[in-house]
Every structure is written in structure tokens, then in C-alpha cells.
Amino acid sequence: MPREREASAVGTERSELRADCGNCFALCCVALPFSASADFAVDKDAGRPCANLREDFRCGIHARLRREGFSGCTVFDCFGAGQKVSRVTFGGRDWRRDPRTARRMFAAFPVMRQLHELMWYLADALGRPRTRPLHRDLRRALDDVERLSLGSAEELVALDVAEVRRGVDELLSRAGELVRAAVPGPGRNHRRADLVGARLRGADLRGANLRGACLIAADLRGADLRNADLIGADFRDTDLRGADLTGSLFLTQAQLNAARGDEATRLSAGFTRPAHWRSAARGRG
């Protein structure tokens, strides 16, 4: 595939890996459990609809989720798995009108989400010029995972996702090394590091390895995270005000949703600045 066609295809794929709640039967509001905590105001069992879910599959408190104690809902991202299960796996049959689909649909959804997350990472790697030596392997892996995502509900539930993830993760690690190797400087290795509450304001973390790092409540104001590998990094309550995340590897919308930022936080095209960043900025004013 010529370079321009390949880039276009990757862009199309990533657009399909974004949540489209209007084409989903509110699977995240039903299939998944949550416990009363700082993220959720109440307990909810898996397979039981949230009390705030309306008959039209919309959230009755969507505009005030954080104020009502459901900040966890604003952080969650299904990577487009919800509409895939709703419209493709089950062909538009919803669990309310056809209750026989409910158990199978709710079991398939978390598996699909994991597959779509892997597809997001693979599409990200494919869009990097520095990973060109791996493009054939990355393309093959992406096609393989997509094929798995098109299986029946029974095939999805029976899938060994951990095994699929292991194979993909090795390839993504190699892709990350190629990108980070092109960044000037030593490139810091903070893989799976415990950086809870770390004071990293203004830190030069270009090309750093932050895979799986715990950055809960860390101060990254004004930090330079360009081309840093952020796969699996925990950004809950991380302060990203004024930080530069353009070109960050394997960054997800869910990570941004979990963090704190402002209008000065620099993001690559395609990401949405979370609404609570703007409200927090107004509050400081």
C-alpha cells in the first residue's frame, strides 16, 4: 500500500475506534459492575442497568455526572466496542426488546473492548513513520485482531485475550523503541515505575518509557512528554496543565479524561479536551 493510502487507512481505522454512544445500547451502563467509591456514588452489579439509564439508552444525568459522584463514567472509553457489539455482533438487536441476547451481549462487550484497545495501539504505531520497518508486521497484527473482533458472541467469549495481548504487546514494544530512539538525549526508563504524587513539573520526558507507570496525582505541569511511551500509564488525577503531549505514543482519551489539564495542555489532533479541564480552569479564575 502506498504511504499516503496507508496513512489514510489508519486514520479511518482510528475513527472507528472511538465511542459512538448513539449507536450503542448503553452496554457500559449495564454490562460492567462498579463499587461505591470516589469514582461511583453507588454499587452496581454486572448485568444490571444503572439507575440513571433511561429507556432510550441515554444517561439521565450525563451533564452532571461528576457533580452526582459518577466521575468514573466520564473517564471510561470503550474504544468503539459498544457500537461494534450492538450493531455488528448482534446486528442491531437490543437487550431490552430481545432479552435473550442480554447475557451473551454483556459477556461479549468487555472482550470486544480489549480487542478494540489493542487495535487503537496498533493503528497508532502504524501511523508513525519511524515504525516503517515494522509496518508489515503491525498491519498483519491489526488485521488479525480485527478478524477476531468480527467473530460471534460465543467466539468472543471463548477467546484467550491475554494470549492475544501478549503477542501484540511485544510488537508494540518494538515499535515504541523505534520511535523513542529518534529522540535526542538519553531517554528515561520509568517502565512500571511508582510515581504516585511525583514532582515532575517541567520535566524533560521526551522519548521516555512510561509504560505502565503509576502517575496518580503526579505533578506534570509544563512537562515535555513528546514521543514518550504512555501505554498503560495511570493518569488518574495527574496534573497535566501546560504539559506537551503532542506525539505521545499510545496515549488514549481515557487517560486524558482521568487527568487534570487546561487550555495550555498540548495534544495531538484527534483528541478531545475533557470538559472538566475547562470547568476547572474557570473555577481557578
Secondary structure as UniProt FT lines:
FT   HELIX           3..15
FT   TURN            16..17
FT   HELIX           21..23
FT   HELIX           27..29
FT   TURN            30..31
FT   TURN            46..47
FT   TURN            51..52
FT   TURN            55..56
FT   TURN            60..61
FT   HELIX           62..64
FT   TURN            65..69
FT   HELIX           71..75
FT   TURN            79..80
FT   HELIX           81..84
FT   HELIX           85..89
FT   TURN            91..92
FT   TURN            95..97
FT   HELIX           99..101
FT   HELIX           102..126
FT   HELIX           129..134
FT   HELIX           135..149
FT   HELIX           153..158
FT   HELIX           161..181
FT   TURN            191..192
FT   TURN            196..197
FT   TURN            201..202
FT   TURN            206..207
FT   TURN            211..212
FT   TURN            216..217
FT   TURN            221..222
FT   TURN            226..227
FT   TURN            231..232
FT   TURN            236..237
FT   TURN            241..242
FT   TURN            246..247
FT   HELIX           253..258
FT   TURN            263..264
FT   TURN            269..270
FT   HELIX           275..284
//
